[in-house]
Amino acid sequence: MRVLRTLSFPALLALALLCVYWEPVRLDPILGRDDQELVDPLRSVRSVSDYLEAVRANVILDRQPVRDLSFWVDLRLGEWLGVGTLHLTNLLVWLAIVLVAGSALRRVRPDSWGSRAVLALFALHPVVANSVAWISARKHLLAVLFLLLATRELLRLTTDPQRKRWVSALFITGWYALAMASQPLGILWPLWAALWVWLQSPRESRRAHLGVLLGCVPLLLAAAWVNQAYYSGPYLLRYGNSKLTDGGFGITVLSLGRYAFQLVAPVRLSVQYYPGSTLNLVGALLAPALAFLAFKLGPRRDVAAWLAFMAFPLALVSVRMTNIFVSDTYLLLPAFGAAALAIVLVHELGPRLAPSWRPAALGLAAVLLIASGLGSWRQAKSWLSDRALWEHAYATEPTPQSLAKHAQYLLADGKAEEALEHALELKQWNPGERHLPMLLARSVYQHPGLSIADKLRFLETEGIRSPWTQYHAALLFAQQGDAARAFELLQPLVGWSAVDRELLLAQAAQACTRTPRTDCAQWLSEQRAVVTPPLDVARLDAVLAQLGLRPDLQTVAAPVP
C-alpha cells in the first residue's frame, strides 16, 4: 500500500504531462525553426568517425555532443520502429527532470501536500511548454536534467552528515560535465554551489564541502573556451554574424523583467518577444518587490540561495545575450529555483494559516494547476507546424520577425492582400528587416486586385531597391509584353541564388527569345558554363520545356501558362 501511495503521485503527473503534450508526441513534427538544421546532418552519421567528420566540416551546429547523441538515438529508433520519437524523448526527459526535482526538493523541505502542489505546478507550468514541445530545446532539457542531478547531490552532501565527500565529488563533477556537453546554460552553476555551501554548511565543514566542487572548475574553463572559440569561429563562418551580442543595460533590465513576468504570470507565451512590450517593464518592477517580500516572509539564507539559483543562468544570457531577446528555454533552471523558494515559503507560512483558510488555499492550488495545464496544452499545439508557430507568435505579441514569418505563410496560402498589408506594416516598423524586400515584391506581384501597371508603379514608388524588386518587375514586364525590358532586368540577376536559379535562367532565356536579339541560344550556352555553382542542367532543360522551349531555345510548344 505504501508503494502505491509513493507511485501514485508520479503516475498522475506523467499522465497529466502525456495529455498536455500528446499532439506533438503523436505527430512528431520536425520544424524549420532549427529542428531540421540540427537533426538532418545526423541522419547519415553511422559511426564516431562520421560524426567527427561532420563536426570538422562545420555541418553540426554547436558543440553539444550529448544532445547530438540523443538525436542520433532517436533517428535510429525511428528507423527501427517506423515512427518518430523526438518529441517523446523530450517529454521523457522532462518527466525525468520533474522526478529529480521532486527528489531534490525533499532535501529542501520535508514532503507535504503543499510541496507536491508546488512540484505539480513546476511540471505543468506553461513557461516550460516551449522547451518540451520544441525538438531543438533538447539541449536545454538535458542540461537542466544533469544540473538538477548535481544540485540534488550537493543538497544531499550538505544535509546528510554520513554522505562521503569523494562520492559526492565524483557525482557532481560527472553530472556537471554532462550538462556542459549538452548545453552551457548552467556554466556558472559551480559559483551558485559554492554560495550554497557557504550559506548552508556548518562552519567546520565549509572548506571540505567547497573542495568537492574543485573538479568543476577546469570543466567550467574548458566549456567557456570551447563555446567562445566556436561562436567566434565556425559559427561566424557558417552564418556570417555572431550569435552573441551586448544588449546594453536597458535591454538587460527589460529581458530580466520579462523572465520574471513569465514565471509569475505566464499569460502571453510565444516563441518570440518584443523588447518594447509593457510586460517587460511590469516584470522589471515586479521582480524586486517579490524578492523583498520573500525576504520578509522566509528564512533569509534559504531565500538568498534560491533567488541566486534563479538569477545565475539569467544573468549570463541577459548580460551576454544571444540574437534572441528572450527565450523561455532559459527559464527551466530558474523555474526550479522558484519551486524551491515556493516550497520554503509554503512550509514557513503553512502553519500560520488558519484552518478555515486551508480549503481556499487548496482550491486556489487546484485552479492554478488546471489553468497551467490548459496553458501548456495550448502552447504545445502552436509547435505542430511552422505556420501555426508564427501565426500564434504574431497573434500573441508581434515582432518584426514574427510579422515577416507570418506574412510568408500568408503568401504561401495565396493570401497576397493580407501579406501586402503585413509587408507595409513591417516597412513602417522596421524598414531594414531582411525579409521585407522579398515580402513586398512577392505580395505585390501576386496581388489579385492590382493591374500590371499598378503593380509596376507600386514597386517603383515604394522605394525599396533589391534583387527581389528587380526580379518581380521583370516578370511583370514580361507579362505586359515588354520582353526587352524584362531581359534587361533579368540578365544581371543570373547567378542570384535567392530564387530557383534554373527557373530564373530559363525565364531570362524566354524573355531573350521574344526580343529582336539573335544570339539568345549562344548566350544561354555561355551561362550554362559560367554560372557558379554548376547548374542542374536536367532541371534547366525541364523548366525550358515547361516554358515551351528546347535547350537550343527553339519553340516546341505553346508556353505553359
ChimeraX attribute file (.defattr): number of C-alpha atoms within 10 A of each C-alpha:
attribute: neighborCount
match mode: 1-to-1
recipient: residues
	/A:1	6
	/A:2	7
	/A:3	7
	/A:4	9
	/A:5	9
	/A:6	10
	/A:7	11
	/A:8	12
	/A:9	13
	/A:10	17
	/A:11	12
	/A:12	12
	/A:13	18
	/A:14	20
	/A:15	11
	/A:16	16
	/A:17	21
	/A:18	17
	/A:19	13
	/A:20	23
	/A:21	24
	/A:22	19
	/A:23	18
	/A:24	25
	/A:25	21
	/A:26	13
	/A:27	13
	/A:28	20
	/A:29	20
	/A:30	23
	/A:31	18
	/A:32	12
	/A:33	15
	/A:34	14
	/A:35	15
	/A:36	14
	/A:37	16
	/A:38	19
	/A:39	20
	/A:40	16
	/A:41	17
	/A:42	22
	/A:43	11
	/A:44	12
	/A:45	15
	/A:46	11
	/A:47	9
	/A:48	9
	/A:49	10
	/A:50	13
	/A:51	20
	/A:52	13
	/A:53	14
	/A:54	17
	/A:55	17
	/A:56	11
	/A:57	10
	/A:58	15
	/A:59	17
	/A:60	21
	/A:61	18
	/A:62	19
	/A:63	19
	/A:64	18
	/A:65	18
	/A:66	19
	/A:67	24
	/A:68	23
	/A:69	14
	/A:70	17
	/A:71	24
	/A:72	21
	/A:73	15
	/A:74	20
	/A:75	22
	/A:76	16
	/A:77	15
	/A:78	14
	/A:79	11
	/A:80	10
	/A:81	10
	/A:82	10
	/A:83	14
	/A:84	21
	/A:85	21
	/A:86	27
	/A:87	26
	/A:88	21
	/A:89	19
	/A:90	25
	/A:91	24
	/A:92	15
	/A:93	18
	/A:94	23
	/A:95	20
	/A:96	16
	/A:97	23
	/A:98	23
	/A:99	18
	/A:100	17
	/A:101	25
	/A:102	25
	/A:103	15
	/A:104	22
	/A:105	26
	/A:106	17
	/A:107	19
	/A:108	18
	/A:109	15
	/A:110	11
	/A:111	15
	/A:112	13
	/A:113	9
	/A:114	17
	/A:115	23
	/A:116	17
	/A:117	18
	/A:118	23
	/A:119	23
	/A:120	23
	/A:121	21
	/A:122	23
	/A:123	30
	/A:124	26
	/A:125	23
	/A:126	28
	/A:127	31
	/A:128	24
	/A:129	27
	/A:130	22
	/A:131	25
	/A:132	29
	/A:133	31
	/A:134	26
	/A:135	27
	/A:136	25
	/A:137	20
	/A:138	28
	/A:139	27
	/A:140	23
	/A:141	28
	/A:142	25
	/A:143	28
	/A:144	27
	/A:145	27
	/A:146	23
	/A:147	25
	/A:148	24
	/A:149	23
	/A:150	26
	/A:151	24
	/A:152	22
	/A:153	22
	/A:154	26
	/A:155	22
	/A:156	17
	/A:157	21
	/A:158	20
	/A:159	15
	/A:160	11
	/A:161	10
	/A:162	9
	/A:163	13
	/A:164	10
	/A:165	17
	/A:166	11
	/A:167	12
	/A:168	21
	/A:169	22
	/A:170	14
	/A:171	17
	/A:172	25
	/A:173	20
	/A:174	17
	/A:175	21
	/A:176	28
	/A:177	22
	/A:178	20
	/A:179	29
	/A:180	27
	/A:181	20
	/A:182	27
	/A:183	25
	/A:184	24
	/A:185	23
	/A:186	24
	/A:187	23
	/A:188	18
	/A:189	20
	/A:190	23
	/A:191	16
	/A:192	20
	/A:193	21
	/A:194	19
	/A:195	17
	/A:196	24
	/A:197	24
	/A:198	18
	/A:199	16
	/A:200	17
	/A:201	19
	/A:202	13
	/A:203	10
	/A:204	8
	/A:205	14
	/A:206	17
	/A:207	13
	/A:208	12
	/A:209	22
	/A:210	18
	/A:211	13
	/A:212	21
	/A:213	20
	/A:214	14
	/A:215	17
	/A:216	22
	/A:217	14
	/A:218	10
	/A:219	19
	/A:220	19
	/A:221	11
	/A:222	13
	/A:223	19
	/A:224	15
	/A:225	11
	/A:226	12
	/A:227	18
	/A:228	12
	/A:229	12
	/A:230	16
	/A:231	18
	/A:232	14
	/A:233	13
	/A:234	18
	/A:235	18
	/A:236	13
	/A:237	13
	/A:238	13
	/A:239	9
	/A:240	10
	/A:241	12
	/A:242	15
	/A:243	15
	/A:244	16
	/A:245	14
	/A:246	14
	/A:247	18
	/A:248	12
	/A:249	11
	/A:250	9
	/A:251	18
	/A:252	23
	/A:253	19
	/A:254	26
	/A:255	29
	/A:256	23
	/A:257	22
	/A:258	29
	/A:259	26
	/A:260	27
	/A:261	22
	/A:262	22
	/A:263	20
	/A:264	17
	/A:265	13
	/A:266	18
	/A:267	14
	/A:268	17
	/A:269	22
	/A:270	24
	/A:271	21
	/A:272	20
	/A:273	27
	/A:274	20
	/A:275	18
	/A:276	11
	/A:277	14
	/A:278	13
	/A:279	21
	/A:280	24
	/A:281	18
	/A:282	15
	/A:283	24
	/A:284	21
	/A:285	16
	/A:286	16
	/A:287	18
	/A:288	13
	/A:289	11
	/A:290	13
	/A:291	13
	/A:292	11
	/A:293	11
	/A:294	20
	/A:295	16
	/A:296	11
	/A:297	14
	/A:298	19
	/A:299	13
	/A:300	12
	/A:301	14
	/A:302	20
	/A:303	24
	/A:304	18
	/A:305	22
	/A:306	21
	/A:307	19
	/A:308	20
	/A:309	27
	/A:310	23
	/A:311	17
	/A:312	19
	/A:313	22
	/A:314	25
	/A:315	16
	/A:316	14
	/A:317	23
	/A:318	23
	/A:319	19
	/A:320	16
	/A:321	21
	/A:322	16
	/A:323	13
	/A:324	13
	/A:325	18
	/A:326	24
	/A:327	19
	/A:328	22
	/A:329	21
	/A:330	22
	/A:331	23
	/A:332	24
	/A:333	25
	/A:334	22
	/A:335	23
	/A:336	25
	/A:337	22
	/A:338	21
	/A:339	25
	/A:340	31
	/A:341	24
	/A:342	20
	/A:343	25
	/A:344	24
	/A:345	19
	/A:346	20
	/A:347	17
	/A:348	15
	/A:349	12
	/A:350	14
	/A:351	9
	/A:352	9
	/A:353	12
	/A:354	8
	/A:355	10
	/A:356	8
	/A:357	9
	/A:358	12
	/A:359	10
	/A:360	11
	/A:361	14
	/A:362	14
	/A:363	11
	/A:364	11
	/A:365	17
	/A:366	14
	/A:367	12
	/A:368	16
	/A:369	20
	/A:370	13
	/A:371	16
	/A:372	22
	/A:373	24
	/A:374	16
	/A:375	21
	/A:376	26
	/A:377	21
	/A:378	16
	/A:379	25
	/A:380	24
	/A:381	19
	/A:382	23
	/A:383	27
	/A:384	20
	/A:385	16
	/A:386	18
	/A:387	20
	/A:388	15
	/A:389	22
	/A:390	26
	/A:391	20
	/A:392	21
	/A:393	24
	/A:394	23
	/A:395	13
	/A:396	17
	/A:397	17
	/A:398	20
	/A:399	20
	/A:400	22
	/A:401	21
	/A:402	24
	/A:403	22
	/A:404	25
	/A:405	20
	/A:406	25
	/A:407	30
	/A:408	24
	/A:409	18
	/A:410	20
	/A:411	19
	/A:412	12
	/A:413	10
	/A:414	15
	/A:415	17
	/A:416	25
	/A:417	18
	/A:418	14
	/A:419	28
	/A:420	23
	/A:421	14
	/A:422	22
	/A:423	27
	/A:424	16
	/A:425	15
	/A:426	23
	/A:427	18
	/A:428	10
	/A:429	13
	/A:430	14
	/A:431	16
	/A:432	12
	/A:433	13
	/A:434	12
	/A:435	17
	/A:436	24
	/A:437	20
	/A:438	21
	/A:439	25
	/A:440	26
	/A:441	27
	/A:442	22
	/A:443	26
	/A:444	26
	/A:445	23
	/A:446	18
	/A:447	19
	/A:448	13
	/A:449	11
	/A:450	14
	/A:451	12
	/A:452	19
	/A:453	11
	/A:454	12
	/A:455	21
	/A:456	20
	/A:457	12
	/A:458	16
	/A:459	19
	/A:460	14
	/A:461	9
	/A:462	13
	/A:463	9
	/A:464	18
	/A:465	12
	/A:466	12
	/A:467	18
	/A:468	20
	/A:469	24
	/A:470	21
	/A:471	21
	/A:472	23
	/A:473	26
	/A:474	26
	/A:475	23
	/A:476	21
	/A:477	20
	/A:478	20
	/A:479	12
	/A:480	12
	/A:481	13
	/A:482	16
	/A:483	23
	/A:484	19
	/A:485	18
	/A:486	28
	/A:487	24
	/A:488	15
	/A:489	21
	/A:490	24
	/A:491	18
	/A:492	13
	/A:493	20
	/A:494	17
	/A:495	20
	/A:496	14
	/A:497	12
	/A:498	10
	/A:499	12
	/A:500	10
	/A:501	18
	/A:502	23
	/A:503	18
	/A:504	21
	/A:505	25
	/A:506	24
	/A:507	21
	/A:508	26
	/A:509	24
	/A:510	23
	/A:511	25
	/A:512	26
	/A:513	20
	/A:514	17
	/A:515	15
	/A:516	10
	/A:517	10
	/A:518	11
	/A:519	11
	/A:520	20
	/A:521	18
	/A:522	12
	/A:523	12
	/A:524	18
	/A:525	13
	/A:526	11
	/A:527	17
	/A:528	17
	/A:529	11
	/A:530	11
	/A:531	14
	/A:532	11
	/A:533	9
	/A:534	11
	/A:535	17
	/A:536	11
	/A:537	12
	/A:538	11
	/A:539	12
	/A:540	19
	/A:541	19
	/A:542	17
	/A:543	20
	/A:544	25
	/A:545	20
	/A:546	17
	/A:547	21
	/A:548	18
	/A:549	22
	/A:550	17
	/A:551	19
	/A:552	13
	/A:553	20
	/A:554	11
	/A:555	16
	/A:556	13
	/A:557	12
	/A:558	11
	/A:559	13
	/A:560	8
	/A:561	6
